Amino acid sequence: MMRSGNGFSKRSVALSMVCMSAAAFAQQAPQQPATSPQRPAFQMPAPTPNDTLKSAEVQPDRRVRFRIWAPNAAEVKLHAEGPEATPDITPQEAYKNMAGVPLVKGDQGIWEVVIGPIEPGVYRYTFTVDGVSTTDPRNPLTSQSLTHASSMYEVPGADFMEYKAGVPHGAIASVYYDSSATNGQRRMHIYTPPGYEAGTSRLPVLYLLHGGGDSDDSWSTVGRAGAILDNLIAAGKAVPLIIVMPAGHISTEFRLTPGIRMGHDAFNDDLIKVVLPYVDAHYRTLADRDHRAIAGLSMGGVQSLNIALANAPDFAYVGVFSSGWFPDSLKEEEDTDLAQYRASRKTFRLFWVDAGKYDIALQNSHATVDALMKAGIAVEDHESGGFHAWNNWRDYLNVFAPLLFRAGDSH
């Protein structure tokens, strides 16, 4: 390499001069302060009456006050379950709250109404604000239906369905699974009794179906299935069991498809071919007919009827709540499901039916019981008070569950 007389290359000298020139320029250039975009100072939103508003307040006399802040609304209505507590209410009285009760607007844009007295229990409600349905923004308790969510409130006093201190509680899980019957992912809720996680014993299973327009979430929220079984098990009235609460609808639209009978669509295949094997594989079950029950309300009652009769080798216990075959399908059911049941040469340990005296399904229930008994099925038939509502269905579960899986059943 060529070197100059002082030992440095001409290239090195040139590079040094460039660096010195840059440093000198930097010293002469004025220093610019670092700047950042000016951001407005954070301000808390102005307080509103909504900040401290309380809604769905249950009064000592069991009247319930509903309130919502809607200062610019022209009309607000309440749509609420929960009949007034009279000895013998009519269907018109029972459904009037669900049809919409007007709220009155106050000074600060707070709309209010008081209904009741309300029978002890758990109920769902929504508001309609200028024609738009909404949950209560000041109440975090909700229950999912097929296409929407509703707010919930509870009137104390229904001891059998309350979550109580000192009573061991089970767990309710949301379980997602792939269904070959519907070619998609589906969800179910599963209740396991107190102590299940630490236990080793195998347990019987109740498949509990919801009604039309509801979802697999309904029995665990407004239906209080978990609390009901917790209390029954703690009192020694029911044996520890697993409850599987599947999604009874196979689409997000609630419709009765002409020519397709409830319990004879993809839900049947989903329950029998997918859900039953899934539950037996993932939970400690007694996977035989004598330790398996199916029950449902309204639409779920018809599904339970048809599935149990068409799959008699799978279920020994059946519960039908506020339900029955429709008159135009009764003959078809007798010729198909009942014929299939007779061919199975099985007998049920329990076939339990109940409907309310004001229930819209009462006549269907009676006609179905007659058909079942003519077919040689021993039916335990009941007629309660009340109508087509959760008040009855929670009561029915409370009565039905203690009858299941008892040693020496003779039903």
DOTOR-38912 format. One line per 2 residues: number of its first residue (from 1); for each residue x, y, z of C-alpha. Coordinates in steps of 0.25 Angstrom, whole numbers, plus 5000, padded with zeros to 4 digits. Layout:
N
NUM = X Y Z | ...;
This chain:
411
1 = 5000 5000 5000 | 5005 5014 4997;
3 = 5008 5023 5009 | 5011 5037 5010;
5 = 5024 5042 5018 | 5017 5043 5031;
7 = 5011 5029 5030 | 4996 5032 5026;
9 = 4990 5030 5013 | 4985 5041 5005;
11 = 4971 5034 5006 | 4971 5034 5021;
13 = 4975 5049 5021 | 4964 5053 5012;
15 = 4954 5045 5020 | 4959 5052 5033;
17 = 4957 5066 5026 | 4942 5062 5023;
19 = 4939 5058 5037 | 4946 5071 5043;
21 = 4938 5080 5033 | 4925 5073 5037;
23 = 4928 5075 5052 | 4931 5090 5049;
25 = 4918 5092 5042 | 4910 5085 5053;
27 = 4916 5095 5063 | 4913 5107 5055;
29 = 4898 5103 5051 | 4888 5108 5061;
31 = 4882 5097 5070 | 4867 5094 5067;
33 = 4859 5090 5080 | 4852 5076 5079;
35 = 4837 5078 5077 | 4825 5069 5077;
37 = 4810 5072 5073 | 4802 5079 5084;
39 = 4792 5069 5090 | 4780 5075 5097;
41 = 4779 5072 5112 | 4770 5060 5115;
43 = 4757 5064 5121 | 4747 5055 5128;
45 = 4733 5055 5121 | 4723 5064 5128;
47 = 4715 5057 5139 | 4701 5052 5135;
49 = 4690 5047 5143 | 4693 5033 5137;
51 = 4706 5032 5145 | 4699 5029 5158;
53 = 4686 5023 5152 | 4680 5011 5158;
55 = 4671 5002 5150 | 4663 4989 5153;
57 = 4662 4993 5168 | 4654 4983 5175;
59 = 4646 4989 5186 | 4642 4983 5200;
61 = 4628 4981 5195 | 4633 4973 5183;
63 = 4630 4985 5173 | 4641 4987 5163;
65 = 4646 5001 5159 | 4652 5002 5145;
67 = 4659 5015 5140 | 4667 5019 5128;
69 = 4674 5032 5124 | 4669 5036 5110;
71 = 4668 5051 5110 | 4665 5052 5095;
73 = 4656 5041 5094 | 4641 5043 5090;
75 = 4636 5030 5095 | 4641 5018 5104;
77 = 4635 5005 5108 | 4638 4994 5117;
79 = 4637 4979 5112 | 4638 4971 5124;
81 = 4635 4957 5129 | 4628 4956 5142;
83 = 4613 4955 5145 | 4607 4962 5156;
85 = 4605 4953 5168 | 4590 4951 5168;
87 = 4584 4937 5172 | 4579 4934 5158;
89 = 4584 4943 5147 | 4579 4942 5133;
91 = 4588 4941 5121 | 4585 4955 5117;
93 = 4590 4960 5131 | 4602 4951 5130;
95 = 4606 4956 5116 | 4603 4971 5118;
97 = 4617 4975 5123 | 4623 4967 5111;
99 = 4615 4975 5101 | 4621 4988 5106;
101 = 4619 4997 5118 | 4621 5012 5116;
103 = 4631 5019 5124 | 4629 5034 5129;
105 = 4640 5044 5126 | 4645 5052 5138;
107 = 4652 5066 5140 | 4667 5061 5136;
109 = 4663 5052 5125 | 4661 5040 5133;
111 = 4650 5031 5129 | 4643 5022 5140;
113 = 4632 5012 5143 | 4629 5003 5155;
115 = 4622 4990 5153 | 4618 4979 5162;
117 = 4617 4973 5172 | 4625 4962 5165;
119 = 4625 4948 5170 | 4639 4943 5175;
121 = 4648 4938 5164 | 4657 4943 5152;
123 = 4652 4950 5140 | 4657 4957 5127;
125 = 4654 4970 5122 | 4658 4980 5111;
127 = 4655 4995 5108 | 4650 5000 5095;
129 = 4655 5014 5092 | 4648 5021 5081;
131 = 4646 5008 5074 | 4660 5002 5077;
133 = 4661 4990 5086 | 4672 4991 5096;
135 = 4677 4984 5109 | 4678 4993 5122;
137 = 4691 5000 5121 | 4691 5001 5136;
139 = 4690 4986 5139 | 4701 4976 5136;
141 = 4692 4964 5138 | 4688 4958 5124;
143 = 4683 4945 5118 | 4685 4941 5103;
145 = 4674 4937 5094 | 4675 4932 5080;
147 = 4677 4946 5074 | 4678 4956 5085;
149 = 4681 4958 5100 | 4672 4963 5111;
151 = 4675 4969 5124 | 4671 4961 5137;
153 = 4666 4964 5151 | 4663 4955 5163;
155 = 4652 4957 5173 | 4657 4950 5186;
157 = 4648 4939 5192 | 4649 4927 5183;
159 = 4658 4919 5192 | 4660 4907 5183;
161 = 4666 4915 5172 | 4675 4925 5179;
163 = 4690 4924 5180 | 4692 4923 5195;
165 = 4704 4925 5205 | 4708 4912 5212;
167 = 4703 4903 5200 | 4714 4897 5191;
169 = 4713 4901 5177 | 4715 4894 5164;
171 = 4721 4900 5151 | 4715 4903 5138;
173 = 4724 4903 5126 | 4722 4908 5112;
175 = 4727 4897 5103 | 4730 4899 5088;
177 = 4731 4887 5079 | 4731 4883 5064;
179 = 4719 4877 5059 | 4718 4868 5047;
181 = 4703 4869 5048 | 4703 4884 5045;
183 = 4717 4885 5038 | 4721 4896 5048;
185 = 4725 4900 5062 | 4714 4899 5072;
187 = 4713 4903 5087 | 4706 4896 5099;
189 = 4706 4899 5114 | 4710 4888 5124;
191 = 4707 4888 5139 | 4716 4879 5148;
193 = 4712 4877 5162 | 4720 4882 5174;
195 = 4733 4874 5176 | 4733 4869 5162;
197 = 4747 4874 5159 | 4753 4867 5171;
199 = 4745 4854 5170 | 4747 4841 5162;
201 = 4733 4835 5162 | 4724 4834 5149;
203 = 4711 4842 5149 | 4698 4841 5142;
205 = 4694 4852 5131 | 4682 4860 5129;
207 = 4681 4866 5115 | 4672 4879 5117;
209 = 4667 4886 5105 | 4662 4901 5104;
211 = 4650 4906 5097 | 4648 4913 5084;
213 = 4655 4926 5082 | 4664 4924 5093;
215 = 4679 4918 5094 | 4688 4908 5101;
217 = 4690 4920 5111 | 4676 4921 5115;
219 = 4675 4909 5125 | 4688 4914 5132;
221 = 4683 4928 5134 | 4669 4931 5135;
223 = 4666 4917 5137 | 4675 4916 5149;
225 = 4678 4901 5146 | 4691 4902 5154;
227 = 4686 4908 5166 | 4674 4898 5166;
229 = 4682 4886 5166 | 4692 4892 5176;
231 = 4681 4893 5186 | 4675 4880 5183;
233 = 4688 4872 5184 | 4692 4880 5197;
235 = 4678 4876 5203 | 4680 4861 5199;
237 = 4668 4862 5190 | 4675 4859 5176;
239 = 4687 4851 5173 | 4699 4858 5168;
241 = 4698 4859 5153 | 4703 4866 5140;
243 = 4694 4875 5132 | 4696 4877 5118;
245 = 4689 4889 5112 | 4691 4889 5097;
247 = 4687 4899 5086 | 4673 4894 5081;
249 = 4673 4903 5069 | 4682 4899 5057;
251 = 4682 4913 5051 | 4681 4928 5056;
253 = 4666 4928 5050 | 4655 4923 5058;
255 = 4645 4917 5049 | 4637 4904 5048;
257 = 4641 4898 5035 | 4629 4892 5027;
259 = 4631 4877 5026 | 4642 4877 5037;
261 = 4637 4872 5051 | 4644 4877 5063;
263 = 4655 4867 5067 | 4655 4861 5053;
265 = 4665 4871 5047 | 4680 4873 5049;
267 = 4678 4876 5064 | 4674 4861 5066;
269 = 4687 4856 5059 | 4695 4867 5066;
271 = 4690 4862 5080 | 4691 4847 5077;
273 = 4703 4846 5068 | 4712 4857 5073;
275 = 4708 4863 5087 | 4705 4849 5094;
277 = 4719 4843 5090 | 4726 4856 5093;
279 = 4720 4857 5107 | 4723 4842 5110;
281 = 4738 4844 5104 | 4741 4857 5112;
283 = 4733 4855 5125 | 4732 4844 5135;
285 = 4719 4839 5131 | 4711 4826 5134;
287 = 4709 4824 5119 | 4697 4815 5118;
289 = 4682 4817 5117 | 4678 4815 5131;
291 = 4687 4827 5135 | 4683 4837 5124;
293 = 4671 4846 5124 | 4665 4856 5114;
295 = 4655 4868 5117 | 4651 4881 5111;
297 = 4642 4892 5111 | 4632 4897 5100;
299 = 4640 4894 5087 | 4650 4886 5095;
301 = 4639 4878 5100 | 4635 4874 5086;
303 = 4649 4871 5083 | 4650 4863 5096;
305 = 4638 4855 5092 | 4642 4851 5078;
307 = 4657 4849 5081 | 4654 4840 5093;
309 = 4644 4832 5085 | 4652 4830 5073;
311 = 4665 4827 5081 | 4658 4819 5093;
313 = 4671 4811 5095 | 4678 4824 5099;
315 = 4669 4830 5110 | 4662 4824 5121;
317 = 4656 4837 5127 | 4648 4847 5120;
319 = 4642 4861 5124 | 4633 4869 5116;
321 = 4630 4883 5121 | 4619 4892 5115;
323 = 4619 4884 5102 | 4613 4874 5093;
325 = 4611 4870 5079 | 4603 4880 5070;
327 = 4589 4875 5065 | 4593 4874 5051;
329 = 4605 4866 5054 | 4599 4857 5064;
331 = 4595 4845 5055 | 4609 4846 5048;
333 = 4616 4845 5062 | 4608 4833 5066;
335 = 4611 4826 5053 | 4626 4829 5053;
337 = 4632 4832 5067 | 4622 4823 5075;
339 = 4624 4812 5065 | 4639 4813 5066;
341 = 4638 4813 5081 | 4629 4800 5081;
343 = 4639 4793 5072 | 4650 4796 5082;
345 = 4643 4788 5092 | 4648 4798 5103;
347 = 4641 4803 5115 | 4644 4817 5121;
349 = 4647 4818 5136 | 4640 4831 5136;
351 = 4632 4839 5126 | 4628 4852 5133;
353 = 4619 4863 5127 | 4614 4876 5133;
355 = 4607 4889 5128 | 4600 4901 5134;
357 = 4585 4903 5134 | 4587 4916 5126;
359 = 4598 4910 5117 | 4597 4912 5102;
361 = 4602 4897 5101 | 4592 4891 5111;
363 = 4583 4885 5100 | 4595 4879 5092;
365 = 4600 4874 5105 | 4587 4866 5108;
367 = 4586 4861 5094 | 4600 4856 5094;
369 = 4598 4849 5108 | 4586 4842 5103;
371 = 4594 4837 5090 | 4606 4832 5099;
373 = 4597 4825 5109 | 4589 4818 5097;
375 = 4603 4813 5093 | 4605 4807 5106;
377 = 4615 4817 5112 | 4612 4820 5127;
379 = 4612 4835 5128 | 4613 4843 5141;
381 = 4604 4854 5136 | 4602 4868 5144;
383 = 4595 4881 5142 | 4600 4892 5150;
385 = 4596 4907 5152 | 4602 4918 5144;
387 = 4605 4919 5129 | 4616 4918 5118;
389 = 4627 4924 5126 | 4640 4922 5134;
391 = 4632 4922 5147 | 4627 4909 5143;
393 = 4639 4903 5136 | 4648 4905 5148;
395 = 4638 4899 5157 | 4637 4887 5148;
397 = 4652 4885 5148 | 4652 4886 5163;
399 = 4641 4874 5164 | 4647 4866 5152;
401 = 4661 4865 5156 | 4659 4858 5170;
403 = 4652 4847 5162 | 4664 4843 5154;
405 = 4674 4832 5155 | 4668 4827 5168;
407 = 4672 4812 5172 | 4660 4803 5170;
409 = 4652 4812 5161 | 4639 4805 5157;
411 = 4633 4816 5147;
